[in-house]
Amino acid sequence: MSRSSSAGTREMLASATYGHSLERLTFDGLQLLSLRLPDLLWLKRCSFVGADLRHATLEGARLILCDLRDADLRGASLRGTAFSGCDLRGADLRGADLRHLRFGSVNTGNADGRTLVTGVRSDRGVDLTTYFEDHQG
């Protein structure tokens, strides 16, 4: 995976268009506050470990096999976002807009391919298992 800077990342993502696909990029630990992704952006095997995505707009994004462990997504708009086979362990989703959010699985051969949400912080009363496409969490 290639490493990006916060400024370079903003420029790259701003130039992406509807339906654009980005693969194997690393955004670990970057400050991406209030980032706005284009509709239906596909992110495949990207890493956002510990990234600050507070108040980011990821509406309609498709994240496949991405690593978002310990990412800060407080106040982010995740409306219509689909996470397939992603690792969200330890991520903070408090105050995030979760309407129409979906967690799914992908066929990864030997691995389970399920989206992982162990230790995710969310608002009181939010049951993240209801967002799984198979409703099994």
N, C-alpha and C positions, 0 to 999 in steps of 0.2 A: 504494500500500500504506500502511496506517496503522502508526504506530510504537507499540510497547507498552513499558511498563516491566517490570522483573523481577517486582515484586510484583503488578502488574495482570495480567501474563501468567499467573502461578501461579493467581490467582483465576479468570480466564477459563477456563483449561484444566481446573481442578478442577471447574468447573460443567458442563463438557461431558459428554455421556452417550454410551453405546454407539452407534456409528454416526453420531455428530455430524459435521458438516462445517464446516471453517474455511477461508476463502479470502482470499488477497491480504493477509496480515498480515506484518509485519516484526518479527523477533526478533533482528536483527543485533547481535552483540556482547553479548547479555544473559547474565547469570549464571543458568543454569537447572540447577544441580547437583542431582542426585537427583530431578529432575522425574519425575512419574509420569503418563503419559497414559492416558485410558480406553481400553479395548479397542475396536478397529476405529474409531479416530478417523481421519477423512479430512482431510488437509491439502493444499490445492490452491493452487499458485502462491505459497507462503509462502517467506519468506527467513530463514535462520538463519546468515548469513555471519558467521564468527568467533564464533558462540555457544558458550558453555561448557555442554555437555550431559553432562559426566562423570557416570557412574553413573545416568543417566536411564533410565527404563523406557518404551520405545516399542513394546512387544510388540503385534503385530497391527496397528500403524498403517499407513495407506496414504498415502504421500507422492507427489504427482503434480506434476511440473514445479516442484519446490521447489529452492531454492538453498542448499546446505549447504557451500559452499566454505570451507575452513579451519575448519570446526566441530570442536570437541573432543568426541568421543564415546567417549573411553577409559572402559572398564568399563561401558559402557551395555548394556542388554539390548535387542537388536534381534530377538529371536526372532519369526519369522513376519512381520516388517516387510517391506513391499513399497515399493521406490523405483522410480517410473516416470517416465522423462524428467528425472530430477533431476541436479543438478551437485554432485558430492561431491569435486571436485578439491581436493587438499590437506587433506582431512579426516583426523582421527586416529581410527582404529578399534581401536587396540591394546587388547587385553584385553576387547573387546566380545563379547557372546554373539551369534554369527552363525547359530545354528541356524535353519534354515528361512527364512533371509533370501532375498529375491528382488530382482534388478535387472531392470527391464524397459524397454520403449520405449513411447512414445505417439505417435500420429499428430498432428503439429503443423503440418501443411500443408507449408510450405517447408523447415522445419528437420528435422534428422535425428530428434530426439526420443528419442535413446538416453540412458541414464544414463551419466554421465561419472565415471570413477574414477581418472583420471590423477593420480599423486602421492599417492594415499591411503596413509597409513601403517597397516599391519596387522601382526599377529603373524607371526613367522618361520614360513614354511611354508604360510601361508594364500594360496591362489590365488583372488583375487576373481572371476576370469572364470568360475569354476564356479557362481557365484551368479546369472549371467545366465540368464534364461528360455530364451534361444536358444543358450546355452553358447558364444557367440562372443566375448564380452568386448568 
